[in-house]
Amino acid sequence: MSGHSWQMRRATEADLEAIMLLESSIFASDAWSSETMRGELGNPHAYYLVAFEPENPDAIAGYAGLLAPRGAPESDIQTIAVDENARRHGLGRALIGSLVGEARRRGAKEIFLEVRADNPGAQRLYAEFGFEELGVRRGYYQPDNVDAIVMRLLVTDPATALAVGSEVSP
Ligand SMILES: CC(C)(COP(=O)(O)OP(=O)(O)OC[C@H]1O[C@@H](n2cnc3c(N)ncnc32)[C@H](O)[C@@H]1OP(=O)(O)O)[C@@H](O)C(=O)NCCC(=O)NCCS
């Protein structure tokens, strides 16, 4: 992980093994099973991305997934993980940005996610995109007995988002 430049592509079931290597080392007691992950990758309502360095396309540096049935108002960010050696170079931000864009393209009006209460780094990343805390699910993460913070992003209409960012004189 030297150059810190990555590309992203849609994940397929062929990425299952590489994703599970990261999943089991990063999430430890919260890790999904291989079967759960396979189901996610094959779910037509889901959208999973993997990130890789262009010179090493078989090594997965991170992945993230969205569940967003087309036309449904609600969607969920299911997971995100970045290899420890690749962190703090903007890859997590790029992955979340791509999922938010896809949720918008699919017509979602809201994106929900859960994040561990003891994970302030991820909370900060989500807050950067405008995710706001909705509530707490006590003891959601077992066996660690850690609370989940539920966050929600109201998906803006692209035209509105543009208008807010532009500088139009009266
Ligand atoms: C959370 C995670 C995906 C972030 O990936 P990343 O590629 O390091 O994130 P980025 O470099 O894009 O960070 C973007 C911003 O998020 C915030 N952030 C990310 N990690 C942070 C940390 N450890 N501490 C504080 N802020 C953090 C910062 O605001 C950061 O901007 P900055 O680096 O300019 O300060 C990564 O740390 C990870 O895989 N963690 C383990 C798995 C996990 O917790 N997943 C989330 C489950 S809900």
The ligand as an ORCA input file, in Angstrom:
! r2SCAN-3c Opt
* xyz 0 1
  C     -13.875      3.345      9.494
  C     -12.930      3.067      8.326
  C     -13.702      2.357      7.227
  C     -12.402      4.400      7.790
  O     -11.626      4.154      6.628
  P     -10.458      5.162      6.176
  O     -10.088      4.831      4.781
  O      -9.381      5.160      7.178
  O     -11.245      6.564      6.236
  P     -10.789      7.940      5.558
  O      -9.307      7.993      5.442
  O     -11.577      8.141      4.314
  O     -11.273      8.973      6.677
  C     -12.179     10.027      6.388
  C     -12.453     10.802      7.647
  O     -13.118      9.975      8.610
  C     -12.652     10.291      9.932
  N     -11.904      9.144     10.461
  C     -11.656      7.971      9.847
  N     -10.973      7.145     10.671
  C     -10.803      7.811     11.826
  C     -10.172      7.491     13.061
  N      -9.609      6.306     13.287
  N     -10.183      8.429     14.040
  C     -10.757      9.615     13.852
  N     -11.366      9.998     12.693
  C     -11.385      9.098     11.699
  C     -11.750     11.489      9.778
  O     -12.572     12.633      9.826
  C     -11.206     11.260      8.381
  O     -10.725     12.439      7.774
  P      -9.182     12.862      7.990
  O      -8.330     11.640      7.788
  O      -8.994     13.906      6.938
  O      -9.111     13.360      9.403
  C     -11.712      2.217      8.779
  O     -11.115      2.817      9.910
  C     -12.056      0.785      9.139
  O     -12.108     -0.094      8.275
  N     -12.284      0.530     10.427
  C     -12.588     -0.821     10.899
  C     -13.954     -1.266     10.410
  C     -15.038     -0.322     10.863
  O     -14.999      0.215     11.951
  N     -16.043     -0.124      9.988
  C     -17.174      0.714     10.292
  C     -18.241     -0.147     10.822
  S     -19.715      0.800     11.180
*
